[in-house]
């Protein structure tokens, strides 16, 4: 939402965010052209659960008051999507729900308890059938999950996200990071993001990626998996259990502006996820001119042209390993994928284009609401 909002501001529009107030933050700030309005939530130090689940309760009336001053309202799933339509109806404003994805039946596989397995799919159906004026999502895959949850296909538009090409481009360099981690001379497969294997983190399929390392190093003994992001302590026991400690390196969490150096350090970037509404990692890796390997799940086939910008595989550890070895074993093939990926990213992922498409929908539902 940050890049989209900045694009809208550059196009001359006024943007307000309405969100939770976490410890150490202010009720209101004006940040880089965006009005940020925050409302307290219960148990804010336990934000993921149950803190943010209280947002519909503490935020409803303040959201309605703020909405009265707006021309159009946009809400995002998951938490805000449950009550955004009510804010719109109460303030008599047109509204759009941007849905990254719905897990649907996947909840039965990745849910950690009865609430997640059985209640969350019902919440998704409630959101998808709520009286929003319009829905938008970043991929055809996301649109499919919305329709499966009950949304009307005629009211859904696919608006892909963009990439910040000032950061993610083939000129980005990862040599210094590679050297600081002592990885010079190794062939590196990399993943950066939330390193979670519990709860919804199961959808990231990182266990299969770690298992794939065993197969990769059998073929390429000088290969190492580099992981960046938060949560390494959660997967460390799995790495030890699989006996691949010497082949897996933790690069740690890093700021957004440092992600290009991580991507550029890698010889191939891998996304093993079982569901992805867009997958910024694949788009940003391609923008950096890096070959990618990804499962055929979620929106990955929309981000990767198989054999042209990257390699698509099944979600098994063997399949991921086969894709990685295919790329790392053929330098010419790898370089071709990287070049093609950079061109493809430039053509497909524009934040300005995304912002203009949002504006078209805003204008459409504003006119429809006024008639």
RAURFEN-V472001 format. One record per residue. N is the residue number from 1. D_LAST is the distance of its C-alpha to the last C-alpha in Angstrom with 1 decimal. Layout:
BEGIN
n->[N,N]
d_last->[D_LAST,D_LAST]
END
This chain:
BEGIN
n->[1,2,3,4,5,6,7,8,9,10,11,12,13,14,15,16,17,18,19,20,21,22,23,24,25,26,27,28,29,30,31,32,33,34,35,36,37,38,39,40,41,42,43,44,45,46,47,48,49,50,51,52,53,54,55,56,57,58,59,60,61,62,63,64,65,66,67,68,69,70,71,72,73,74,75,76,77,78,79,80,81,82,83,84,85,86,87,88,89,90,91,92,93,94,95,96,97,98,99,100,101,102,103,104,105,106,107,108,109,110,111,112,113,114,115,116,117,118,119,120,121,122,123,124,125,126,127,128,129,130,131,132,133,134,135,136,137,138,139,140,141,142,143,144,145,146,147,148,149,150,151,152,153,154,155,156,157,158,159,160,161,162,163,164,165,166,167,168,169,170,171,172,173,174,175,176,177,178,179,180,181,182,183,184,185,186,187,188,189,190,191,192,193,194,195,196,197,198,199,200,201,202,203,204,205,206,207,208,209,210,211,212,213,214,215,216,217,218,219,220,221,222,223,224,225,226,227,228,229,230,231,232,233,234,235,236,237,238,239,240,241,242,243,244,245,246,247,248,249,250,251,252,253,254,255,256,257,258,259,260,261,262,263,264,265,266,267,268,269,270,271,272,273,274,275,276,277,278,279,280,281,282,283,284,285,286,287,288,289,290,291,292,293,294,295,296,297,298,299,300,301,302,303,304,305,306,307,308,309,310,311,312,313,314,315,316,317,318,319,320,321,322,323,324,325,326,327,328,329,330,331,332,333,334,335,336,337,338,339,340,341,342,343,344,345,346,347,348,349,350,351,352,353,354,355,356,357,358,359,360,361,362,363,364,365,366,367,368,369,370,371]
d_last->[29.4,31.7,31.8,28.1,27.5,30.2,28.6,25.2,27.3,29.2,26.1,25.3,23.0,23.9,24.5,25.3,27.2,27.6,30.7,33.9,36.7,39.9,43.4,44.1,40.6,38.8,35.8,34.3,35.2,33.9,35.1,34.9,31.6,29.9,29.5,31.0,30.5,32.8,33.2,36.5,37.0,39.9,42.9,41.7,45.0,44.2,40.9,40.7,41.6,40.9,39.6,36.2,35.5,35.3,32.4,29.8,31.9,32.7,29.5,26.8,26.8,27.4,24.6,22.2,23.6,23.2,19.7,18.6,19.6,17.8,14.6,14.9,17.5,19.9,22.6,25.7,27.9,30.2,30.3,27.0,25.3,26.5,24.6,21.8,19.1,20.4,20.2,16.5,15.8,18.2,16.8,13.0,12.7,11.6,15.0,17.3,20.7,23.4,26.2,29.6,31.1,31.8,35.5,35.3,38.7,40.2,40.2,43.1,45.1,44.4,43.8,46.7,46.4,44.9,41.8,41.0,42.0,40.2,37.7,36.0,34.9,33.3,31.5,30.2,28.9,27.2,25.4,24.5,23.0,21.2,17.4,16.5,13.4,15.9,19.6,21.9,25.7,28.6,30.2,30.1,32.5,30.0,27.3,30.0,30.8,27.1,26.9,30.3,29.1,26.3,23.2,21.3,22.4,19.2,17.5,20.5,21.4,25.0,25.4,29.1,30.5,32.7,36.3,37.7,40.1,41.8,43.3,43.3,45.2,48.6,50.2,49.9,53.3,54.6,58.4,58.9,57.2,59.1,62.3,61.7,61.2,64.4,62.7,64.2,65.6,63.5,60.8,57.7,54.8,52.2,49.2,47.4,44.9,45.0,48.4,47.6,49.1,48.1,45.0,42.1,44.4,46.0,43.2,44.7,47.7,50.1,53.0,53.0,52.9,55.9,57.7,57.1,59.2,62.3,61.8,61.0,64.1,66.3,65.3,64.8,67.0,65.7,62.1,60.4,57.0,55.4,52.8,50.7,48.5,48.7,50.5,53.6,55.6,53.7,54.8,58.2,59.9,58.5,59.8,63.2,63.2,62.7,65.4,63.4,63.7,65.5,62.8,59.7,59.0,56.7,55.2,53.4,50.0,48.9,46.1,43.3,44.9,48.1,46.6,47.1,50.8,50.9,49.2,51.5,54.5,53.9,55.2,52.5,49.4,48.9,45.9,47.0,43.8,42.9,39.2,37.2,33.5,34.3,37.8,38.1,41.9,42.0,39.5,41.5,44.8,44.0,42.8,46.3,47.9,49.2,49.6,47.9,48.7,46.1,45.6,43.5,41.3,37.7,36.2,39.6,39.8,36.7,38.5,41.9,43.1,46.2,49.3,47.5,46.1,47.6,48.9,47.1,49.2,49.1,48.8,52.5,54.9,56.9,53.9,52.9,56.5,56.8,53.8,55.1,58.6,57.4,55.7,58.5,61.3,60.1,59.7,58.6,56.0,54.7,54.5,52.6,50.0,49.6,49.2,46.7,44.8,44.4,43.1,40.7,39.3,38.8,36.8,34.7,34.0,32.2,30.4,28.8,27.5,26.2,24.5,22.8,21.5,20.2,18.4,16.8,15.4,14.3,12.4,10.9,9.8,8.7,6.2,5.4,5.6,3.8,0.0]
END
